[in-house]
Amino acid sequence: MIKEIIIKNIATYDSKGIVIDNLSKVNFIYGANGTGKTTISNYLADNSICNKCQIKWVSEPLEVLVYNKKFKDKNFYSEKLKGIYTFGEKNKDIIQNIEELKNKLENIKQKGAGIKSKKEELEKNVKELEKDLSEYIWKNLYKKYEIDLKQIYYGNISSKPVFKNFILQLVDKFNDENNIILNLDEIKKEYKLLFAENLSKLEKIDINLQQLLKEIITIESNSIFNKKIIGKEDLEISKLINSLNMADWVYKGKEYLNYTNDKCPFCQKPTIDENFKKQIEEYFDEEYENDLETLINLENKYSLMVKNIKIQINNIINKIKQNKVYMSYVNIKDLESIFKILQEKFTINMQKIKEKIKEPSRSIYLKNNSEILNKFIHLIGDLNKKIEEYNEKVEKREQLKEQLKEQFFTYLIFLYKDEINLRLRKIKGMKKGIKNLDKQLNSLRNKYQEINKKIKFLNATLTNISSSVEKINNLLEKFGFNNFKLEIVDNNYYIIVRENGEIAKDTLSEGETTFITFLYFLQLVEGSFEKENVKNSKVLVIDDPISSLDSQVLFIVSTLIKEYILKIRKEHNYFIKQIIILTHNVYFHKEISFISQREQSSNRKDTSYYILRKYNNISFINYFKENPIQSSYELLWKDLTNAITNGNSCKTTIQNIMRKILENYFKIFGGVSEDEIINMFQNPEEKYICKSLISWINEGSHTIPDDFEIQSPDYEIEKYNKVFKEIFFKMGHEAHYKMMMKI
């Protein structure tokens, strides 16, 4: 059965086109001439005429048999009609056998349709799950890291499907035991290095502190700083100096002895003799002077070494600060802290040395800087190792880039593999189900082909073209067409002849031609041009079969079609699965679509209704659950309501609708002339408007307006709409107007 028909980009159908959906077993499409009905039937007969149009089926496509003008022209404007194979009256057992086999085929089709529906549902679910998986991978494994690590993805993200397949391959190969997983911070750090735009090797930090360290430690540990430097102890004066611990004071005062002669510099009495001077000189002997000189030399050397160390460390720290890579490999605050501590210790030691020189007899202990200096040297050593590693990475940059990509994607797979595998298992399960359903479908196809082969064989032994001729001629005679009939010629063809044997094709009236054409079509419905395909499943499309028939034959044609409609509705295994009827004739539509009151009350679901319209030379269609066609007069009012409400009808269309309503209601139904209508308006202005409306109506209905007339302004349309309404009100038919306009 057809589920949906799309018609666009052909004839009066624009690029948007129409969608005929909600199709049922029985479908009625009503439309005036020129609205696009034949375009629909022509496409259903031959899909190749429009590549933008489309038919969507519920299950497997069926044969579509179309009756329209093209069918009549093709079959009745040639010398001979092609013979139609139908079943004869004999061999009822074979016919019954064929019917039973066809029922089996139908059961197989239904079963197959059910399986196919399940398969399509699974395929839809698989598609949705795969799309969801693709979106999940794209969002969580790409977009989440894109800003920070964009270049890592180059070559693997040309599209979502490509990236998804790339990730799934990695998931499939992933092994927890064989992979070293870096953390994200490590990956980002390496990324910034390897993917930097201007990447070049770095100089190592020169550090020459080892020798200075040895020397400064030697000074700081020199025993002279602990030694109490005093004079000789075996002199008479030594006891006094040492007991009073005033060697440093005496040494400083010694330089004044040369300026005081024999007087004491304190009491100014003549107590200083040569013996005293001699003892003082001997007390501060050569050893004392040497020790003092050693202290002074050590101070100078220590001061110079401290200065060199400070300069070196300061230069190193400044150099590190000027390079981001250096800064990333070492904590500059640690270096600055060490430098600060060193400076403080050096200052303390220098102060102590100065005090020792000032007071040699004191013992001092210098702070040992070996540990803190070694710490600084060690940190710079570590930095240089990292610089070596950095330079090696610069040298092997491209190789390490690829390695980092692998490490990054390994990190991603480790992080998201469980969620991805969960989704993959769902997809795999559904695909397994699809595979099983495919096996079932293949099995059913084999059974179907086997049974169909038997049916074709039985059809070939049973069918003939003479039965079709007999049935058509019987119907012609039954309905009073006695002056022509069909005869078989050349075994497989028919000709139309008169009673005297003359060829009748060229002398048939249009009504006779239409009727015999339709009977021929109905036999084709029952049979086939090929004897093996009699009563195959079909969809019928009938487009205006009664264009030139009188009311009696119209009733006959309606009755014949209604027999098919009844069987389509009632018989589950009937070979005609669906019928679509298109017509412009309201009376025929009412006849063919008539449903008894009992059936109407059941709100049957096997029938659909449509109205096809054309506005501004563009075709539109509307679907109805219930029959929308009552009479042509009601349709006129419905079209006028749509035109006024939607405002998308052309002016000429509105002119014709108004004329037909007024003419039907007041002249035919009411017996009122146009003059009577005009004279009902007492006000001169209203009378003028009414007269202009009637003039406009007649002009619009019976002539082709030029461009100026067609382009009537909207306010004029509104004025005439108002006057049209006033006509009914003035004539006392207000209730009728309101009823028809559904006010």
PENOR-V99279 format. One line per field, one symbol per residue. ss: DSSP state (2 for helix, 1 for strand, 0 for the rest). burial: # if it has 16 or more other ideal C-beta (glycine too) atoms within 10 Angstrom, else .. Layout:
BEGIN
ss = ???
burial = ???
END
This chain:
BEGIN
ss = 01111110010010000111000001111110000022222222202220000111100000111110222222220000110011100002222222222222222222222222222222222222222222222222222222222222200000022222222222222002220000022222222222000000000000000222222222220022200000000002222222220022222222222220000000000000022222222220022222222222222222222222222222222222200222222002222222222222222222222222220000000000022222222222222222222222222022222222222222222222222222222222222222222222222222222222222222222211022222222222220000001111100011111000001022200222222222222222220100222000011111100000002222222222222222222200000111111110022222220000222220000011111111100111111100000002222222222222220000222222222222222222200002222220000222222222222222222200002222000222222222222222220002222222000
burial = .#..####.####...##.#..#########...###########....#..#.#...#..#.#####..##..##....#.#####.......#..#...#.###.##..#..##..#..##..#..##..##..##..##..#...#..##...#.....##.###.##..#.......#....#..##.###......#..#.#.#..##..##.##....#.#.###...#.##..##....##.##.....#..............#......##..##...#..##..#..##..#..##..#..##..##..#.....#..##....#..##..#..##..#..##..#..####...#..#..##.##..##..##.##..#..##.....##..##.#######..##..#...#..#..#..##..#..##..#...#..##..##.##..####.###.###.##....#..###.#.....####......##..#...#################..#################.#...##.###..#..##..##....################.###.#...........#########...###.#...###...#.######.###....#.############..##.....#.#..##.##.......###.##.##..#...........#....#..##.######.##.#...#..#...
END
